[in-house]
Amino acid sequence: MKSPAYKQKLWRFCNNKRVQETALIEPMHEAIRRETAERPGGVLLAVHDWSTLSFGHHPSKTDRATLTHAHDLGYDLATVLMVRGDDGAPIAPAVVSLEAAETIHTTKDAPHPLGESHVDQILGNMNYTHEQGLGPPLVHVIDREADSINHWRQWSAAGHVALVRADNRIVLHRGEETTLEKVADGLRDSGSLKHVRDVLHRGRAARQYVGEAPVTLHKPGRRNEAGGKKVDVPGPPLGLRLIVSEVRDAEGRLLARWLLLTNAPEDLADAATVALWYYFRWRVESLHKLIKSAGWQLESWLQRDGRRILIKLLIAFGAAASIWALERRSDAESKELQDLLMHLSGRQTKRTRRVTTSGLLAGLWVLQAAVGPLARHGPDQLNAMLETHLPLFAVNKHP
C-alpha cells in the first residue's frame, strides 16, 4: 500500500508536461549498454511483442482506442525488450509505445504512423534500436505475427538479423517447391533432428530435438491497400535457415513443433542456439503479465489518458530493470538483499527457485514504505510504541 504522499507525487509526475518519454527510456538504454560492456562478445536479443491494455470500464479515459471489438476499449502496447542471448536474462526495454485513439505515445524520437500494423512497425523499431548503439550484434526475435515474405525482404535489405516463428508456407528447398512442414518431416524421417537438451513441457520432463535446412522465399510478398485489397509485391529470392525444433516425451511422442526462420549466419549461432533464442521470447510475455498482475494491476490504473499511463508504465519498467539487475548478481551482499526483499514480500517460492521478480518487487515496495517511518522514529522508538500498545508484536520485549 503506497502512502498518500507517494500517490500525490506520482500523480504530479505523470501530469507534468515537462516529463519526456524519451528521457525516461534513456536510463534503461544506459543499463543495456553497461550490461553488454561488462559481457563483451555476446549476442543481444531484441524481443518484439504487443499487448492490449483493456480499460472498458474507464469512461474518463476519452482517448481510448477500439481494440479487438467495439466494446473492447483501451490502448495497444508495443515493447521491444532486450534479453541476453546466452542465458535469456532480461535487461531492460529499449522501445515502448502506446497507441491511443488519435495519437501514438512513444519513447522514440518520432512515432510510427497511427493505425500502422504490428508487422509494419517492426522495421522502424529495428532501425531505432540499431541507432542507439546498445552493444553487440542484435538479433530481433518475433512471433509468427511477423511471418511475412515482404517484410523479410525489407529487414534483410536493411541489414537486420531476425528470428521469426513461421507458419507452413511454400518455399524452395533443393531447387523444388515444397512446404516448410514437408521439409521438417523430411528432417525428422531422416534422423537429422538431434537431441540438444532436456526441457520441461507443461511442467513435465521432455526432450528437445533440433535440426535445420536451407530454404528460399521466392513468392511475391503481399501488401494491404485501401479498401482491404491485397496486392502482390515482387522481390528477389531470399535464402534463409529453417530451424526445426521438436519437443518429445520419453517415449518419443511429439508434444510440440516450432518452425523457425532466421537469416542469422551459421558462424553466429548453430541451430540449437537459435532454437534457444526463440524460447527466450517468453521473457517479454512475462513482462507484460508482470505489469498486468503481480501487484501492478496496470488495467486498473486511474491515469486519465495514454500519455500519463505511458509515463507511469516507464517508471514501472525502470523498477523491473533494476530488479532484474539485482537478480543477475550472485555476490554475497546482493544475495543478502535478495533474501531480505523476498522475506519482506511474504511470498512463497518453489524449493528450486530462491527468488522471483514479482517477489523482489513486492519486497521492494514494503521496504520503501518502511524506510520513511524508520528514519523518522528509529527502531527503538517504534518498538517502544509496539510494547506499549501492541506488545504481542514487539521484538526484544523486556521481561
C-alpha positions as CSV (number, residue, x, y, z in Angstrom):
1,M,0.0,0.0,0.0
2,K,1.5,3.3,-1.1
3,S,1.3,6.3,1.2
4,P,-0.9,9.3,0.2
5,A,2.2,11.4,-0.2
6,Y,3.7,8.9,-2.6
7,K,0.5,8.8,-4.6
8,Q,0.3,12.6,-4.8
9,K,3.9,12.8,-6.0
10,L,3.3,10.1,-8.7
11,W,0.2,11.9,-9.8
12,R,2.1,15.2,-10.2
13,F,4.9,13.5,-12.0
14,C,2.6,11.8,-14.5
15,N,0.8,15.0,-15.2
16,N,3.9,17.1,-15.6
17,K,4.2,18.1,-19.3
18,R,7.9,18.7,-18.9
19,V,8.5,15.0,-18.3
20,Q,9.6,13.5,-21.6
21,E,9.1,9.8,-22.6
22,T,12.4,9.9,-24.5
23,A,14.2,11.0,-21.3
24,L,12.6,8.2,-19.2
25,I,13.8,5.5,-21.5
26,E,17.5,6.7,-21.6
27,P,18.4,5.2,-18.1
28,M,17.2,1.8,-19.5
29,H,19.4,2.3,-22.6
30,E,22.3,3.0,-20.3
31,A,21.6,-0.1,-18.3
32,I,21.7,-2.2,-21.5
33,R,25.0,-0.6,-22.6
34,R,26.6,-1.3,-19.2
35,E,25.4,-4.9,-19.3
36,T,26.8,-5.5,-22.7
37,A,30.0,-3.7,-22.0
38,E,30.6,-6.0,-19.0
39,R,29.9,-9.1,-21.1
40,P,31.6,-8.4,-24.5
41,G,31.3,-10.8,-27.4
42,G,27.8,-12.0,-26.8
43,V,24.5,-11.6,-28.8
44,L,21.7,-9.3,-27.6
45,L,18.2,-10.4,-28.4
46,A,15.7,-7.7,-29.2
47,V,12.3,-9.3,-28.5
48,H,9.3,-7.6,-30.1
49,D,5.8,-8.1,-28.7
50,W,2.4,-6.3,-28.4
51,S,-0.2,-6.4,-25.7
52,T,-3.7,-4.9,-25.5
53,L,-4.5,-2.9,-22.4
54,S,-8.2,-3.0,-21.8
55,F,-9.9,-0.1,-20.0
56,G,-13.5,-0.8,-21.0
57,H,-14.9,0.4,-17.7
58,H,-12.8,3.7,-17.6
59,P,-15.0,6.2,-19.5
60,S,-12.9,9.1,-18.1
61,K,-10.1,8.0,-20.5
62,T,-11.5,9.7,-23.5
63,D,-8.6,8.8,-25.8
64,R,-9.1,5.0,-25.7
65,A,-8.8,3.2,-28.9
66,T,-11.0,0.3,-30.1
67,L,-9.1,-2.9,-29.7
68,T,-10.5,-6.4,-30.5
69,H,-14.2,-5.4,-30.8
70,A,-16.4,-2.4,-30.5
71,H,-16.8,-2.8,-26.7
72,D,-13.1,-3.5,-26.0
73,L,-11.6,-0.1,-25.4
74,G,-8.1,0.8,-24.3
75,Y,-4.6,1.0,-25.7
76,D,-2.2,-1.1,-27.7
77,L,1.2,-1.5,-26.0
78,A,4.3,-2.3,-28.1
79,T,7.5,-3.3,-26.3
80,V,11.0,-4.2,-27.5
81,L,12.7,-6.0,-24.6
82,M,16.5,-6.6,-24.6
83,V,17.5,-10.0,-23.4
84,R,20.9,-11.7,-23.1
85,G,21.4,-14.2,-25.8
86,D,23.5,-16.7,-23.7
87,D,21.1,-17.2,-20.8
88,G,17.9,-15.4,-21.6
89,A,18.3,-12.9,-18.7
90,P,16.1,-9.8,-19.4
91,I,17.9,-6.5,-19.1
92,A,15.5,-3.6,-20.0
93,P,13.1,-2.4,-22.6
94,A,14.6,-0.3,-25.4
95,V,11.4,0.8,-27.1
96,V,7.9,1.3,-25.5
97,S,5.0,2.7,-27.5
98,L,1.3,3.2,-26.6
99,E,-1.3,3.7,-29.3
100,A,-4.4,5.7,-28.3
101,A,-7.4,6.6,-30.5
102,E,-5.8,9.5,-32.2
103,T,-2.1,9.5,-31.4
104,I,1.0,7.4,-30.6
105,H,2.8,7.9,-27.4
106,T,6.4,6.6,-27.6
107,T,9.9,6.6,-26.2
108,K,11.3,7.1,-29.7
109,D,12.1,10.5,-31.2
110,A,9.3,10.0,-33.7
111,P,6.2,7.8,-33.5
112,H,5.1,5.3,-36.2
113,P,2.0,6.2,-38.2
114,L,-1.3,5.9,-36.5
115,G,-3.0,2.6,-37.3
116,E,0.1,1.0,-38.7
117,S,0.0,-2.7,-38.4
118,H,2.3,-4.5,-35.9
119,V,4.4,-6.1,-38.6
120,D,4.9,-2.7,-40.3
121,Q,6.1,-1.2,-37.0
122,I,9.0,-3.7,-36.8
123,L,11.4,-2.1,-39.3
124,G,11.2,1.3,-37.6
125,N,11.9,-0.3,-34.2
126,M,14.8,-2.3,-35.7
127,N,16.3,0.8,-37.1
128,Y,15.9,2.7,-33.9
129,T,17.4,0.1,-31.7
130,H,20.4,-0.2,-34.1
131,E,20.9,3.6,-33.9
132,Q,21.1,3.5,-30.1
133,G,24.5,1.7,-30.0
134,L,23.4,-0.8,-27.4
135,G,26.3,-3.1,-27.9
136,P,26.8,-6.5,-29.5
137,P,25.1,-7.9,-32.6
138,L,21.3,-7.6,-32.3
139,V,19.0,-10.5,-33.2
140,H,15.3,-9.5,-33.5
141,V,13.0,-12.2,-32.2
142,I,9.4,-12.0,-33.2
143,D,6.4,-14.4,-33.0
144,R,4.6,-15.6,-36.1
145,E,2.5,-12.5,-36.4
146,A,5.6,-11.2,-38.3
147,D,5.9,-14.1,-40.7
148,S,5.7,-12.1,-43.9
149,I,7.8,-12.5,-47.1
150,N,7.6,-8.8,-47.9
151,H,8.9,-7.8,-44.5
152,W,11.6,-10.4,-44.5
153,R,13.0,-8.8,-47.7
154,Q,12.8,-5.3,-46.1
155,W,14.6,-6.4,-42.9
156,S,17.3,-8.2,-44.8
157,A,17.9,-5.3,-47.2
158,A,18.4,-3.0,-44.2
159,G,21.0,-5.4,-42.8
160,H,19.0,-6.6,-39.8
161,V,19.2,-10.2,-38.3
162,A,15.9,-11.7,-37.4
163,L,14.3,-14.9,-36.0
164,V,10.6,-15.5,-36.6
165,R,8.3,-18.4,-35.9
166,A,6.9,-19.3,-39.3
167,D,3.6,-20.7,-40.5
168,N,3.6,-23.5,-43.0
169,R,4.4,-21.7,-46.3
170,I,5.6,-22.6,-49.7
171,V,9.3,-22.4,-50.2
172,L,12.1,-23.6,-52.4
173,H,14.2,-26.5,-51.0
174,R,16.9,-28.2,-53.0
175,G,15.5,-26.4,-56.1
176,E,12.0,-27.7,-55.7
177,E,8.8,-26.1,-54.4
178,T,7.6,-27.6,-51.1
179,T,6.3,-26.6,-47.8
180,L,8.1,-25.9,-44.5
181,E,6.1,-28.8,-42.9
182,K,7.3,-31.2,-45.5
183,V,10.9,-30.1,-45.1
184,A,10.5,-30.6,-41.3
185,D,9.0,-34.0,-41.9
186,G,12.0,-34.9,-44.0
187,L,14.5,-33.9,-41.3
188,R,12.6,-36.0,-38.8
189,D,12.3,-39.0,-41.0
190,S,16.0,-38.9,-41.9
191,G,17.0,-38.7,-38.3
192,S,18.5,-35.2,-38.8
193,L,16.8,-33.8,-35.7
194,K,19.2,-34.3,-32.9
195,H,18.6,-34.2,-29.1
196,V,20.1,-31.0,-27.8
197,R,18.7,-30.5,-24.3
198,D,16.2,-31.8,-21.8
199,V,13.3,-29.4,-21.2
200,L,10.1,-29.1,-19.3
201,H,6.8,-29.1,-21.3
202,R,3.8,-28.1,-19.3
203,G,5.6,-29.0,-16.1
204,R,6.7,-32.4,-17.3
205,A,10.2,-33.7,-18.3
206,A,10.7,-33.8,-22.1
207,R,13.5,-33.7,-24.7
208,Q,14.1,-31.1,-27.4
209,Y,15.3,-32.2,-30.8
210,V,16.6,-29.6,-33.3
211,G,17.7,-29.7,-37.0
212,E,18.0,-27.3,-39.9
213,A,17.8,-27.0,-43.6
214,P,18.3,-24.1,-46.1
215,V,15.1,-22.7,-47.8
216,T,14.4,-19.9,-50.1
217,L,11.5,-17.5,-50.0
218,H,10.7,-16.9,-53.7
219,K,7.0,-16.0,-53.8
220,P,5.8,-12.4,-54.1
221,G,5.0,-10.6,-50.9
222,R,1.6,-9.1,-50.1
223,R,0.6,-5.6,-49.2
224,N,-2.7,-4.4,-47.9
225,E,-4.1,-1.3,-49.7
226,A,-7.1,0.9,-49.0
227,G,-10.4,-0.9,-49.0
228,G,-8.8,-4.1,-47.9
229,K,-7.4,-5.0,-51.3
230,K,-4.2,-7.1,-51.3
231,V,-1.7,-6.7,-54.0
232,D,1.4,-8.7,-54.8
233,V,4.9,-7.2,-54.1
234,P,7.5,-9.0,-56.2
235,G,11.0,-9.3,-54.8
236,P,14.3,-11.2,-55.2
237,P,14.6,-14.7,-53.8
238,L,15.7,-14.7,-50.2
239,G,17.7,-17.6,-48.7
240,L,17.0,-18.4,-45.0
241,R,17.8,-21.1,-42.5
242,L,14.8,-23.2,-41.4
243,I,15.3,-24.3,-37.8
244,V,13.0,-27.2,-36.7
245,S,12.5,-27.6,-33.0
246,E,10.5,-30.5,-31.7
247,V,9.7,-31.4,-28.1
248,R,9.1,-35.1,-27.4
249,D,8.2,-37.1,-24.4
250,A,10.3,-40.1,-23.1
251,E,8.5,-42.5,-25.5
252,G,9.3,-40.2,-28.5
253,R,5.8,-38.9,-28.9
254,L,5.6,-35.4,-30.4
255,L,4.4,-32.8,-28.0
256,A,5.2,-29.6,-29.9
257,R,6.9,-28.4,-33.0
258,W,8.2,-24.9,-34.0
259,L,9.2,-23.9,-37.5
260,L,11.7,-21.0,-37.1
261,L,13.1,-18.9,-39.9
262,T,16.3,-16.9,-39.5
263,N,18.9,-15.0,-41.5
264,A,21.5,-15.3,-38.7
265,P,24.7,-16.6,-40.2
266,E,25.9,-20.1,-39.1
267,D,29.1,-18.6,-37.6
268,L,26.9,-16.5,-35.3
269,A,24.8,-19.4,-33.9
270,D,24.2,-23.1,-34.6
271,A,20.6,-24.5,-34.8
272,A,20.4,-25.4,-31.1
273,T,21.3,-21.9,-30.1
274,V,18.8,-20.4,-32.5
275,A,16.1,-22.6,-31.0
276,L,17.1,-21.5,-27.5
277,W,16.9,-17.8,-28.6
278,Y,13.2,-18.3,-29.6
279,Y,12.5,-19.9,-26.3
280,F,13.8,-16.8,-24.6
281,R,11.0,-14.8,-26.3
282,W,8.7,-15.7,-23.4
283,R,10.6,-13.1,-21.4
284,V,8.6,-10.2,-22.9
285,E,5.3,-12.0,-22.3
286,S,6.3,-12.5,-18.7
287,L,7.0,-8.7,-18.5
288,H,3.5,-7.9,-19.8
289,K,2.0,-10.4,-17.4
290,L,4.0,-8.9,-14.6
291,I,2.7,-5.4,-15.1
292,K,-0.9,-6.6,-15.6
293,S,-0.8,-8.6,-12.4
294,A,1.7,-9.4,-9.6
295,G,0.8,-6.3,-7.7
296,W,1.0,-3.8,-10.6
297,Q,-2.6,-4.3,-11.9
298,L,-2.0,-2.0,-14.9
299,E,-5.5,-2.3,-16.3
300,S,-6.8,-0.7,-13.0
301,W,-4.6,2.4,-13.3
302,L,-6.6,5.7,-13.0
303,Q,-4.5,8.0,-15.1
304,R,-6.7,9.9,-17.4
305,D,-5.0,9.4,-20.8
306,G,-2.5,7.3,-22.7
307,R,0.4,9.7,-22.2
308,R,0.1,9.6,-18.4
309,I,-0.3,5.8,-18.4
310,L,2.9,5.5,-20.5
311,I,4.8,7.8,-18.1
312,K,3.8,5.6,-15.1
313,L,4.5,2.5,-17.1
314,L,8.1,3.6,-17.8
315,I,8.6,4.1,-14.1
316,A,7.4,0.5,-13.6
317,F,9.6,-0.8,-16.3
318,G,12.6,1.1,-14.8
319,A,11.9,-0.6,-11.5
320,A,11.7,-4.0,-13.2
321,A,15.0,-3.4,-14.9
322,S,16.6,-2.5,-11.6
323,I,15.3,-5.7,-10.0
324,W,16.5,-7.8,-13.0
325,A,20.0,-6.3,-12.4
326,L,19.8,-7.4,-8.8
327,E,18.6,-10.8,-9.8
328,R,21.6,-11.3,-12.1
329,R,24.1,-10.6,-9.3
330,S,25.4,-13.5,-7.2
331,D,27.8,-11.8,-4.8
332,A,27.1,-12.2,-1.0
333,E,25.8,-8.7,-0.5
334,S,23.4,-8.9,-3.4
335,K,22.1,-12.3,-2.2
336,E,21.6,-10.8,1.3
337,L,19.4,-8.0,-0.2
338,Q,17.6,-10.6,-2.4
339,D,16.7,-12.7,0.7
340,L,15.6,-9.6,2.6
341,L,13.3,-8.5,-0.2
342,M,11.8,-11.9,-0.6
343,H,11.3,-12.1,3.2
344,L,9.5,-8.7,3.2
345,S,7.3,-9.8,0.3
346,G,5.9,-12.7,2.3
347,R,5.7,-14.7,-0.9
348,Q,6.5,-18.4,-1.1
349,T,8.5,-19.9,-3.9
350,K,9.4,-23.4,-5.1
351,R,12.3,-25.1,-3.4
352,T,14.3,-24.9,-6.7
353,R,13.7,-21.1,-7.0
354,R,15.0,-18.9,-4.3
355,V,13.9,-15.6,-5.7
356,T,11.3,-14.3,-8.2
357,T,11.0,-11.0,-10.0
358,S,7.5,-10.3,-8.7
359,G,8.6,-11.3,-5.1
360,L,11.6,-8.9,-5.2
361,L,9.4,-6.1,-6.5
362,A,6.8,-6.7,-3.8
363,G,9.5,-6.7,-1.1
364,L,11.0,-3.5,-2.5
365,W,7.6,-1.7,-2.1
366,V,7.4,-2.9,1.5
367,L,11.0,-1.8,2.2
368,Q,10.3,1.6,0.6
369,A,7.2,2.1,2.7
370,A,9.1,1.2,5.9
371,V,12.2,3.3,5.3
372,G,10.4,6.6,5.9
373,P,8.9,5.7,9.4
374,L,12.2,4.1,10.4
375,A,14.1,7.3,9.5
376,R,11.6,9.5,11.4
377,H,11.2,7.4,14.6
378,G,14.1,5.0,14.7
379,P,13.7,1.2,15.5
380,D,13.9,1.7,19.3
381,Q,11.0,4.2,19.4
382,L,8.9,2.1,17.0
383,N,9.5,-1.0,19.2
384,A,8.6,1.0,22.4
385,M,5.3,2.0,20.7
386,L,4.6,-1.6,20.0
387,E,5.5,-2.7,23.5
388,T,3.0,-0.1,24.9
389,H,0.1,-0.6,22.5
390,L,0.6,-3.9,20.8
391,P,3.0,-5.9,23.0
392,L,2.3,-9.2,21.1
393,F,4.1,-7.8,18.0
394,A,7.1,-6.1,19.8
395,V,10.6,-7.5,19.5
396,N,13.2,-7.7,22.3
397,K,10.5,-7.3,24.8
398,H,11.5,-6.6,28.4
399,P,10.7,-9.3,30.9
